[in-house]
Every structure is written in structure tokens, then in C-alpha cells.
């Protein structure tokens, strides 16, 4: 996935230079739109199953079409992500028995490059696949199921001993983070002012705690004495009594990888206005 991101950065940069020198049919216009789709995550609890446990997601955006090839877009997305070790076929995950869910609030800015010339309302340039790349700020707050669908916030419990006597130097993770959204899509002009699209977009993040799982087990008894009984329960949920007693110091997650989240679904945008580029320069 990281190699894909690098290739996309190089591709957008190179094609951007090409598009700037081949913009004989350029124009500019403004869109406002809606996103309706789903979101999911990859991380310690769901290491590789794309689209698994997808949850409803939605968003709004503004798009400035700088040319028939390039657009700049900013917007807000709201989604949910979740995963559960009990859904895994991996024996280690089944024994670990962790789960989580979290809302994701995302503000983003990104560039789009159309592989073909595209203009909403055009009879000739009415469809194109595209790629996008940008930056976002997102907020999350992982919660775990204490039992009987009783969900509790995990960060405040310091489930891996953050800022406790067992791990005093480990800082608490921040719930607001920066990420890199990128992906692919397809847009189609369905009316004079309407554009229908579909896109899939990974979010490269720099945190391993969207799921509250990253590092090592701590002693749940000691954690309970400092952070409360709930903290001890949520830090080590294995039902294997021998493992429960011997997990302290062993890996609970994989600290060498970061978490990802994804949005995919339909976009519907309304073109507000369109002018030839010559109007901007007074020609």
C-alpha cells in the first residue's frame, strides 16, 4: 500500500506537468457535492481483509475544476470503523479476543487528476477515471465492548500502561491526527449540471492506535489498581486463564505497522458555474 502511494505521488506530479502544457481545452468551474458510501479499517485487529465490517459513511465537498484534467477538492467525511478478533480465523487473534469501534471525523484537501478530459454537461468529455492525492486531519476515539454491548472509551483506560507505573515514559496517543488520503475514482456527467461518481480511497495514517492496539501487554492486576477494574479487563480479554497470567510483557499488537482507514462509495456533485479561462485574464 505504501508503494502504491509513492507511485501515485510520482504519477500525479508527472502528469500534472504534462497537463499544464496540454490544456488547450481548459476551463474552470465550481462544484458542490455529497458522498454516500462506507468506511472500514486495516490494523492489528483486521490486518488484511479489505471491506470487512464496512460501516455507513457520508460527506460533503467543494470542488474547483481548474481544467478539464485537474481539480482541487476540499470536504468533510464522517464514518465508522470497527473490527473484532472473534471474526478472525487466526488462532492467536481468537485467543486475544479484542474488539473496537470508532467514529471517524475527517477534513481533507486533495487534488484530482482526470485520465481523460472531463467537463460536466459536455456531450464529448462526459466521463473519465481519475486519481487523487491530498492531506487530511481526522479525529477518532476507540471504544471496546465490556460485555452485553456495553461500550467504553479505551484511551482513558491506558490499556497498554501509558503513563502508569508499568510504562511511565509511554505517552498517551492523540485522538486528532494527520493522514494522507489517496485513491482512484470514476466520474460521469449525467445531466447538464450533475456529475455522478464512484471512488475508493485509502487513508495512510501515522498512528497505530485507531484500534487502541499496538504494543505489549501489561499486568492487568496492577493496571486495575491504578486505572480501575475496567482498565484491567479491557487490557487483557483472553479467556485462557494460563495465557491471562502469562501475557504480561508479550506483544499485544504489532508496533512496527500503522493503522489505515478507507472510504468508498458514490459521489453526486452539482456544477455551480463555468467560464472560459480567457475571462479570468480579461481577454
C-alpha positions as CSV (number, residue, x, y, z in Angstrom):
1,X,0.0,0.0,0.0
2,X,2.9,2.4,0.8
3,X,4.5,1.6,-2.6
4,X,1.1,2.4,-4.3
5,X,1.1,5.8,-2.5
6,X,4.7,6.6,-3.7
7,X,3.8,5.6,-7.3
8,X,0.7,7.8,-7.1
9,X,2.7,10.8,-5.9
10,X,5.1,10.4,-8.8
11,X,2.3,9.8,-11.3
12,X,0.3,12.9,-10.3
13,X,3.4,15.1,-10.3
14,X,4.5,14.0,-13.8
15,X,1.0,14.0,-15.3
16,X,0.4,17.4,-13.8
17,X,3.4,18.8,-15.6
18,X,2.1,17.3,-18.8
19,X,-1.4,18.6,-18.3
20,X,-0.2,22.1,-17.8
21,X,1.4,22.1,-21.2
22,X,-1.6,20.5,-22.9
23,X,-4.5,22.5,-21.7
24,X,-6.0,23.7,-24.9
25,X,-9.5,22.9,-23.8
26,X,-9.1,24.2,-20.2
27,X,-11.9,25.9,-18.3
28,X,-12.8,26.4,-14.7
29,X,-15.9,25.6,-12.8
30,X,-17.1,25.0,-9.3
31,X,-19.0,22.0,-7.8
32,X,-20.6,21.2,-4.5
33,X,-21.4,17.6,-3.7
34,X,-22.3,14.7,-1.5
35,X,-20.5,11.5,-0.7
36,X,-22.5,8.4,0.3
37,X,-20.8,5.1,1.0
38,X,-19.0,3.2,3.6
39,X,-15.8,3.1,5.7
40,X,-13.6,0.4,7.1
41,X,-10.1,-0.1,8.6
42,X,-7.0,-2.2,8.5
43,X,-4.8,-2.6,11.5
44,X,-3.9,-5.0,14.3
45,X,-7.4,-6.4,14.7
46,X,-8.1,-6.6,10.9
47,X,-4.7,-7.0,9.3
48,X,-5.6,-7.7,5.7
49,X,-9.3,-8.1,4.9
50,X,-10.4,-5.2,2.8
51,X,-14.1,-4.1,3.1
52,X,-14.5,-6.3,6.2
53,X,-17.1,-5.0,8.6
54,X,-17.7,-1.9,6.5
55,X,-19.9,0.8,8.1
56,X,-22.0,3.6,6.6
57,X,-20.3,6.8,5.8
58,X,-21.2,10.2,4.3
59,X,-19.7,13.5,3.5
60,X,-19.9,16.9,1.7
61,X,-17.3,18.6,-0.5
62,X,-16.5,21.6,-2.7
63,X,-14.5,21.1,-5.9
64,X,-12.7,23.7,-8.1
65,X,-12.2,22.3,-11.6
66,X,-9.0,24.2,-12.7
67,X,-9.1,22.5,-16.1
68,X,-10.6,19.5,-17.9
69,X,-7.8,17.5,-16.3
70,X,-7.2,18.9,-12.9
71,X,-9.4,19.7,-9.9
72,X,-8.8,20.7,-6.3
73,X,-11.3,19.4,-3.7
74,X,-11.9,20.1,0.0
75,X,-14.5,18.5,2.2
76,X,-15.7,16.7,5.3
77,X,-16.4,13.0,5.8
78,X,-18.0,11.1,8.7
79,X,-17.6,7.4,9.0
80,X,-17.3,4.5,11.4
81,X,-14.8,1.7,11.7
82,X,-14.8,-1.5,13.7
83,X,-13.2,-4.9,14.0
84,X,-13.4,-8.0,16.2
85,X,-10.9,-10.7,16.9
86,X,-13.7,-13.2,17.2
87,X,-14.3,-12.8,13.5
88,X,-10.8,-13.9,12.6
89,X,-9.6,-17.3,11.5
90,X,-6.3,-16.7,13.2
91,X,-5.9,-18.7,16.5
92,X,-3.8,-16.0,18.2
93,X,-6.4,-13.4,17.5
94,X,-9.2,-15.6,18.7
95,X,-7.4,-16.1,21.9
96,X,-6.6,-12.4,22.2
97,X,-10.3,-11.6,21.9
98,X,-10.1,-7.8,21.5
99,X,-12.6,-5.6,19.6
100,X,-13.2,-2.0,19.0
101,X,-15.3,0.6,17.1
102,X,-14.7,4.2,16.5
103,X,-16.3,7.2,14.7
104,X,-14.0,9.0,12.2
105,X,-14.4,12.7,11.5
106,X,-12.2,13.8,8.6
107,X,-11.4,17.2,7.0
108,X,-9.4,16.9,3.8
109,X,-7.9,18.8,0.9
110,X,-6.8,16.9,-2.2
111,X,-6.0,17.2,-5.9
112,X,-7.7,15.1,-8.6
113,X,-6.2,14.2,-12.0
114,X,-8.6,13.1,-14.8
115,X,-7.1,10.5,-17.1
116,X,-9.4,11.9,-19.9
117,X,-10.6,15.4,-20.5
118,X,-13.8,15.9,-18.5
119,X,-16.5,18.6,-18.2
120,X,-19.8,18.2,-16.5
121,X,-22.6,18.8,-19.1
122,X,-20.4,18.2,-22.1
123,X,-21.6,15.8,-24.8
124,X,-18.0,15.0,-25.7
125,X,-16.0,15.0,-22.5
126,X,-18.6,13.4,-20.3
127,X,-16.7,10.6,-18.4
128,X,-13.2,9.9,-17.0
129,X,-11.4,7.7,-14.5
130,X,-9.3,9.8,-12.0
131,X,-6.8,9.5,-9.2
132,X,-6.5,11.8,-6.2
133,X,-3.9,12.7,-3.5
134,X,-4.0,15.1,-0.6
135,X,-3.8,15.6,3.1
136,X,-6.3,15.3,5.9
137,X,-6.9,15.9,9.6
138,X,-9.1,13.3,11.3
139,X,-10.4,12.6,14.8
140,X,-11.1,9.2,16.3
141,X,-12.0,7.7,19.7
142,X,-11.7,3.9,20.0
143,X,-14.2,2.1,22.2
144,X,-14.3,-1.5,23.4
145,X,-17.2,-3.8,24.3
146,X,-17.0,-4.6,28.0
147,X,-19.8,-7.1,27.5
148,X,-23.5,-7.1,26.7
149,X,-23.0,-4.3,24.2
150,X,-21.6,-2.0,26.9
151,X,-19.0,0.1,25.0
152,X,-16.4,2.1,26.9
153,X,-13.8,4.6,25.8
154,X,-10.4,2.9,25.7
155,X,-7.8,5.7,25.6
156,X,-8.6,6.9,29.2
157,X,-8.1,3.3,30.4
158,X,-4.4,3.2,29.3
159,X,-4.8,-0.4,28.2
160,X,-1.1,-0.7,27.4
161,X,0.0,1.1,30.5
162,X,0.5,4.5,29.0
163,X,1.6,7.0,31.8
164,X,1.2,4.4,34.5
165,X,3.9,2.9,36.8
166,X,4.3,0.0,34.3
167,X,5.0,2.2,31.4
168,X,5.6,5.8,32.7
169,X,7.5,7.0,29.6
170,X,5.0,6.0,27.0
171,X,2.8,9.0,26.1
172,X,-0.9,8.7,25.5
173,X,-1.8,8.7,21.8
174,X,-3.5,11.8,20.4
175,X,-7.1,11.4,19.1
176,X,-6.5,14.0,16.4
177,X,-4.1,13.0,13.7
178,X,-2.9,13.9,10.2
179,X,-3.2,11.5,7.3
180,X,-2.7,11.2,3.6
181,X,-5.8,10.4,1.5
182,X,-5.3,9.0,-2.0
183,X,-7.1,6.7,-4.3
184,X,-9.0,6.1,-7.6
185,X,-12.4,7.0,-8.9
186,X,-14.7,7.4,-11.9
187,X,-16.9,10.3,-12.8
188,X,-19.8,10.6,-15.3
189,X,-21.8,13.6,-16.4
190,X,-25.5,12.5,-16.1
191,X,-27.1,15.9,-16.8
192,X,-26.1,19.5,-17.7
193,X,-25.1,20.3,-14.2
194,X,-24.8,16.9,-12.4
195,X,-21.8,14.6,-12.1
196,X,-22.1,11.0,-10.7
197,X,-19.0,9.3,-9.4
198,X,-17.6,6.4,-7.6
199,X,-14.3,6.3,-5.6
200,X,-12.2,4.2,-3.3
201,X,-9.8,6.0,-1.0
202,X,-7.2,4.6,1.5
203,X,-6.0,6.9,4.3
204,X,-2.4,6.5,5.2
205,X,-2.1,7.4,8.9
206,X,0.8,7.9,11.3
207,X,-0.8,6.3,14.3
208,X,-1.1,2.7,15.4
209,X,-3.9,3.4,17.9
210,X,-7.1,3.7,15.9
211,X,-7.9,0.3,17.4
212,X,-6.2,1.0,20.7
213,X,-3.8,-1.9,20.0
214,X,-0.1,-1.5,19.3
215,X,2.4,-2.7,21.8
216,X,2.8,-5.1,24.8
217,X,0.5,-6.5,27.5
218,X,0.9,-5.0,30.9
219,X,-0.1,-6.7,34.2
220,X,-3.9,-6.3,34.4
221,X,-3.9,-6.6,38.2
222,X,-1.5,-3.7,38.6
223,X,-3.4,-1.7,35.9
224,X,-6.7,-2.3,37.8
225,X,-5.2,-0.8,40.9
226,X,-4.1,2.4,39.2
227,X,-6.8,2.9,36.5
228,X,-9.8,0.9,37.8
229,X,-11.1,-2.6,37.3
230,X,-12.5,-1.8,33.8
231,X,-9.0,-0.9,32.6
232,X,-7.7,-4.3,33.7
233,X,-10.5,-6.1,32.0
234,X,-10.1,-4.3,28.7
235,X,-6.3,-4.6,28.6
236,X,-6.4,-8.4,28.6
237,X,-9.6,-10.1,27.4
238,X,-8.3,-13.6,26.8
239,X,-10.5,-16.3,28.3
240,X,-7.5,-18.7,28.6
241,X,-6.5,-18.5,32.3
242,X,-3.0,-19.6,31.6
243,X,-2.4,-17.1,28.9
244,X,-4.1,-14.4,31.0
245,X,-1.5,-15.0,33.7
246,X,1.5,-15.1,31.4
247,X,0.8,-12.5,28.8
248,X,2.5,-9.6,30.6
249,X,5.4,-8.3,28.5
250,X,4.3,-10.2,25.4
251,X,3.2,-8.4,22.2
252,X,-0.5,-7.4,22.2
253,X,-0.2,-5.8,18.7
254,X,2.4,-5.0,16.0
255,X,4.2,-1.7,16.9
256,X,6.0,-1.7,13.5
257,X,2.9,-1.0,11.4
258,X,0.4,1.8,11.3
259,X,-3.3,1.7,11.0
260,X,-5.3,2.6,7.8
261,X,-8.8,3.6,7.2
262,X,-10.8,3.7,4.0
263,X,-13.8,5.4,2.4
264,X,-15.6,4.1,-0.7
265,X,-18.9,4.9,-2.3
266,X,-20.8,7.3,-4.6
267,X,-20.4,11.0,-5.1
268,X,-23.0,13.3,-6.6
269,X,-22.0,16.9,-7.4
270,X,-23.8,20.0,-8.8
271,X,-21.9,22.3,-11.1
272,X,-22.4,25.9,-10.0
273,X,-20.9,27.8,-12.8
274,X,-18.5,27.6,-15.7
275,X,-16.4,30.2,-17.5
276,X,-13.7,30.1,-20.2
277,X,-10.2,30.7,-18.8
278,X,-9.9,33.8,-21.0
279,X,-12.5,35.6,-18.8
280,X,-10.0,35.4,-15.9
281,X,-7.4,37.3,-17.7
282,X,-9.7,39.9,-19.2
283,X,-9.2,38.7,-22.8
